[in-house]
Amino acid sequence: MKILKDWTLFEKLWLVTFTLVNVYLFFAWDDTILGLITSISGMLCVVLVAKGKVSNYYFGIIQTGTYAYISYGYGLYGEVMLNALFYFPLQFVGIYLWKNHKTEHTVKGEEIQISSLTKKGWGITLSIFVVIFVLYAYLLEKLGGNVVWIDSASTTLSVIAQLLMLKRLTEQWLFWIAVNVLSIALWVKALILQDGNDVSMLVMWSAFLINSIYGYYNWSKVYKQQKGEEI
C-alpha cells in the first residue's frame, strides 16, 4: 500500500496486531462500540505521531471526543476536562502548526522538523508540573472525583506532553511514557471499583505505553539525523 510505503516492518506489524487485539476483546469481553472506536482511533493517532505525520490529528479529533464521553461515565472528571476542553480543540491547532513546520527532506518518512528541549526548558517545565499537579488534585477532590492524585498527575503530565508535542519536541515522549503508566493504573482501579467492561481502555493505554517508548526512540534518531543534515 502506498500509504504505508515508508513504514518499517515493526510499525506495520504493530498496527495490525493492536487492531486485531481490540477487535478480539470487543467480542470476548462484550466491550462497547464506543470503546472500540476510541481505542482504534487513539492507536492510529499515536502511531502516526511516532511517525511524525500531520494526519495523526484527524484521528485525535475522534479519539479525544469519544474518550471524554467514556471517562465521564466512570467519574474520571480530570480525564473528561482534559480531553473535551484541552485535547479536542488542540487537535486543530496541531494541524495548523505541524503543517507550517514541515521538513523538506524526510528521514524515515516523517513530515515535520523535530526539536529538543534545553536545560532551561527542562527546569521551567518540571516546575510548572509540580505546581499544577498539586492545585489540580485539590480541585478534583472538591469535585468529588475518584483517585484524584493519579488523575491529577496523569492530566497535568498530559497537558505538558501535548504542548511539547505541538512544539515538536522529542522530550514529549518521556512525559507520554509517564502518562501512560499512570493511566493504566487509573483504569485498572476504575474498572475494578465500578465493575466496568471497557477493557479496551486498558488495552489502549498499554499499547500507548509501548508506542511512546518507540516514539522516543524514533524521534531521538530522526532529530540527530536532521541535525546532521543542517550542519
C-alpha positions as CSV (number, residue, x, y, z in Angstrom):
1,M,0.0,0.0,0.0
2,K,1.3,3.5,-0.9
3,I,0.2,4.9,2.4
4,L,2.5,2.5,4.3
5,K,5.4,2.7,1.9
6,D,7.7,4.5,4.4
7,W,6.7,2.3,7.4
8,T,9.1,-0.2,8.9
9,L,8.1,-3.9,9.3
10,F,7.8,-3.4,13.1
11,E,5.4,-0.4,12.6
12,K,3.2,-2.4,10.2
13,L,3.1,-5.4,12.5
14,W,2.4,-3.2,15.5
15,L,-0.5,-1.5,13.7
16,V,-2.1,-4.8,12.6
17,T,-1.6,-6.6,15.9
18,F,-3.1,-3.9,18.1
19,T,-6.1,-3.6,15.8
20,L,-6.8,-7.4,15.9
21,V,-6.4,-7.4,19.7
22,N,-9.0,-4.7,20.0
23,V,-11.4,-6.4,17.7
24,Y,-11.0,-9.7,19.6
25,L,-11.6,-8.0,23.0
26,F,-14.7,-6.3,21.6
27,F,-16.3,-9.7,21.2
28,A,-14.6,-11.6,24.0
29,W,-15.4,-9.1,26.8
30,D,-18.6,-7.7,25.4
31,D,-17.0,-4.3,25.1
32,T,-18.8,-1.2,23.8
33,I,-18.7,0.0,20.2
34,L,-17.7,3.4,21.5
35,G,-14.8,1.9,23.4
36,L,-13.6,0.1,20.3
37,I,-13.8,3.3,18.2
38,T,-11.9,5.2,20.9
39,S,-9.2,2.6,21.2
40,I,-8.6,2.1,17.4
41,S,-8.7,5.8,16.6
42,G,-6.4,6.5,19.5
43,M,-4.0,3.8,18.4
44,L,-3.9,5.3,14.8
45,C,-3.3,8.7,16.3
46,V,-0.3,7.8,18.5
47,V,1.3,5.6,15.8
48,L,1.1,8.5,13.3
49,V,2.6,10.9,15.9
50,A,5.6,8.5,16.4
51,K,5.9,8.6,12.6
52,G,5.8,12.4,12.6
53,K,2.7,12.5,10.4
54,V,0.3,15.5,10.4
55,S,-2.6,13.1,9.8
56,N,-2.4,11.9,13.5
57,Y,-4.5,14.9,14.5
58,Y,-7.5,13.8,12.4
59,F,-7.7,10.5,14.4
60,G,-7.0,12.5,17.5
61,I,-10.2,14.5,17.0
62,I,-12.3,11.3,17.1
63,Q,-10.4,9.7,20.0
64,T,-10.5,12.7,22.3
65,G,-14.2,13.3,21.8
66,T,-15.3,9.7,22.4
67,Y,-12.8,9.1,25.3
68,A,-14.1,12.2,27.2
69,Y,-17.6,10.7,27.0
70,I,-16.5,7.3,28.3
71,S,-14.4,8.9,31.1
72,Y,-17.5,10.8,32.3
73,G,-19.4,7.6,32.9
74,Y,-16.6,6.5,35.3
75,G,-16.4,9.7,37.2
76,L,-12.9,10.5,35.9
77,Y,-13.5,14.2,35.7
78,G,-9.9,15.1,35.2
79,E,-9.8,13.0,32.1
80,V,-13.1,14.5,30.9
81,M,-11.9,18.1,31.2
82,L,-8.5,17.2,29.7
83,N,-9.9,15.7,26.6
84,A,-13.0,17.8,26.0
85,L,-11.6,21.2,26.9
86,F,-8.0,20.8,26.1
87,Y,-7.1,17.9,23.7
88,F,-10.0,18.2,21.4
89,P,-9.5,21.9,20.4
90,L,-5.8,21.5,20.3
91,Q,-6.1,18.9,17.5
92,F,-7.0,21.7,15.2
93,V,-4.1,23.9,16.5
94,G,-1.8,20.9,15.9
95,I,-2.8,20.5,12.3
96,Y,-2.1,24.2,11.7
97,L,1.3,24.3,13.5
98,W,2.7,21.0,12.1
99,K,1.7,21.9,8.5
100,N,3.7,25.1,8.9
101,H,6.8,23.3,10.1
102,K,7.2,20.6,7.5
103,T,10.7,19.4,6.7
104,E,12.0,19.5,3.1
105,H,14.0,16.2,3.5
106,T,12.2,13.4,5.2
107,V,14.0,10.9,7.4
108,K,12.3,7.5,8.0
109,G,9.1,9.1,6.5
110,E,8.5,11.9,9.0
111,E,6.9,15.1,7.7
112,I,8.0,17.6,10.3
113,Q,11.1,19.3,11.7
114,I,11.9,17.9,15.1
115,S,13.4,19.9,18.0
116,S,14.8,19.1,21.5
117,L,14.2,20.7,25.0
118,T,17.1,22.8,26.5
119,K,18.2,22.5,30.2
120,K,16.4,25.8,30.9
121,G,13.3,24.4,29.3
122,W,13.5,21.3,31.5
123,G,13.7,23.4,34.6
124,I,10.7,25.5,33.7
125,T,8.7,22.5,32.5
126,L,9.2,20.5,35.7
127,S,8.5,23.5,38.0
128,I,5.2,24.1,36.2
129,F,4.3,20.4,36.6
130,V,4.7,20.4,40.3
131,V,2.6,23.5,40.9
132,I,-0.3,22.5,38.6
133,F,-0.3,18.9,39.9
134,V,-0.9,19.8,43.5
135,L,-3.5,22.5,42.8
136,Y,-5.4,20.4,40.3
137,A,-5.6,17.4,42.7
138,Y,-7.3,19.6,45.3
139,L,-9.7,20.8,42.7
140,L,-10.7,17.3,41.6
141,E,-11.1,16.3,45.3
142,K,-13.6,19.2,45.7
143,L,-15.5,18.0,42.6
144,G,-15.8,14.5,44.2
145,G,-13.7,12.7,41.6
146,N,-12.1,9.3,42.0
147,V,-8.4,8.5,42.5
148,V,-7.7,12.3,42.3
149,W,-3.9,12.2,42.8
150,I,-3.3,9.7,40.0
151,D,-5.9,11.6,37.9
152,S,-4.2,14.9,38.5
153,A,-0.7,13.6,37.8
154,S,-1.9,12.0,34.6
155,T,-3.8,15.1,33.5
156,T,-1.0,17.5,34.3
157,L,1.6,15.4,32.6
158,S,-0.7,15.0,29.6
159,V,-1.1,18.8,29.2
160,I,2.7,19.3,29.3
161,A,3.2,16.4,26.9
162,Q,0.6,17.8,24.5
163,L,2.2,21.3,24.5
164,L,5.7,19.8,23.9
165,M,4.1,17.8,21.0
166,L,2.7,21.0,19.4
167,K,6.3,22.4,19.6
168,R,7.6,19.1,18.0
169,L,10.0,18.4,20.9
170,T,11.4,14.9,21.3
171,E,11.1,15.0,25.1
172,Q,7.3,14.9,24.8
173,W,7.7,11.1,24.7
174,L,9.2,10.9,28.2
175,F,6.1,12.7,29.5
176,W,3.8,10.4,27.4
177,I,5.5,7.4,29.0
178,A,4.7,8.6,32.5
179,V,1.2,9.5,31.4
180,N,0.6,6.0,30.0
181,V,1.9,4.3,33.1
182,L,-0.4,6.4,35.3
183,S,-3.4,5.9,33.0
184,I,-3.0,2.2,33.1
185,A,-3.1,2.3,36.9
186,L,-6.1,4.7,36.8
187,W,-8.2,2.4,34.5
188,V,-7.3,-0.8,36.4
189,K,-8.7,0.8,39.6
190,A,-11.7,2.3,37.9
191,L,-12.7,-1.0,36.2
192,I,-12.3,-2.9,39.4
193,L,-14.2,-0.5,41.6
194,Q,-17.0,0.0,39.2
195,D,-17.1,-3.4,37.6
196,G,-16.8,-1.9,34.2
197,N,-16.4,-3.7,30.8
198,D,-14.5,-1.1,28.9
199,V,-11.4,-3.3,28.9
200,S,-10.3,-1.8,25.5
201,M,-9.4,1.4,27.5
202,L,-6.8,-0.6,29.5
203,V,-5.5,-2.3,26.3
204,M,-5.4,1.1,24.6
205,W,-3.2,2.7,27.3
206,S,-0.9,-0.4,27.4
207,A,-0.4,-0.1,23.7
208,F,0.1,3.7,24.1
209,L,2.9,2.9,26.5
210,I,4.7,0.7,24.1
211,N,4.2,3.2,21.3
212,S,5.6,6.1,23.4
213,I,8.8,4.1,24.1
214,Y,9.2,3.5,20.4
215,G,8.2,7.2,19.7
216,Y,11.0,8.4,21.9
217,Y,13.5,6.1,20.2
218,N,12.4,7.1,16.7
219,W,12.2,10.9,17.3
220,S,15.6,10.9,19.0
221,K,17.1,9.1,16.0
222,V,15.4,11.4,13.5
223,Y,16.4,14.5,15.4
224,K,20.0,13.6,15.3
225,Q,19.8,12.9,11.6
226,Q,18.0,16.2,10.9
227,K,20.6,18.0,13.0
228,G,23.4,16.3,11.0
229,E,21.8,17.5,7.7
230,E,21.6,21.1,8.9
231,I,25.3,21.0,9.7
